[in-house]
Amino acid sequence: MSIKINLLNNGEFTSQDVSSSNVGELRNEIEIPTSAQVNVGGTIRQNDFVLEDGAYVAYTSNNKVGG
C-alpha cells in the first residue's frame, strides 16, 4: 500500500508516492541520513511516528532542508 506525502524539495513541497508507513521506513526508502531530523507537519518526529496520506514532510541535515 502506498501513500502520498508532500516532500520539501528545493524550497517547494512536491507530491510523492511512498510505501513507508512510518518515519523510520521513510528514512530507508528515500535515503534520509540517520543524522537528519525529520519534520512531519512542522514538528520533529521520531522513527516510530506513523505517516498519514497527505503529510507534509521535510528533513534537515547539515543546516540544509530538502528531499
N, C-alpha and C positions, 0 to 999 in steps of 0.2 A: 504494500500500500504506500502510495506517495502522498505527500502534502506539498502545498505551495507556500514558500516563505518569501519575504521581501528582504533581500540581502543588500546591505550597503556596499556599493562598489563604485569607486571613483567619485564619491560625493553624492551619489544618487541611489535610491532604492530600486532594485530590479527584481522582478519576479523570477523565482527559480523553483523547479520541482526537485524535491529531495525525498529519499526513502527513510531518513532518520526519524526516530520517534523522540529523541532527547538530545540535549546539547553534546553529550559525550560522543554519541554516534555521529552527530553532525561534524564534530571536530575531525573524525576519521574520514567521513565522506568527502568533505571539501578541503581537507588538509589544513585545518586551522592549527597553528602551533600550540603545543601544550602550555607554553608560557603566556599565551594570549588570554585576555579577558573577553568573555563572550557576553554581549548585552542583548537581551530579548525584551522588547517593549521599553527600552531605555533603562533597564535595571540589570546589573551584573548578575549572571546566573551560573550555578554550578552544573557539573556534567549530568546530574540526575534530573535536571529540570525538563519537564515534558513540553515538547514543541506542539503548537496548535496551528492548524491551517490558517494562513494569512499573517503569521507572526512577522514582526519587524526585527531583523537580526543584524547586528554589527559586531565586529571584534576589533580589539586594539592590541597591537604588538609593536614594541619599539617606537612608541609615540605615533603610530600610523593607524588609520582606520580604513578597513576595506574588506573586500571579499575575494 
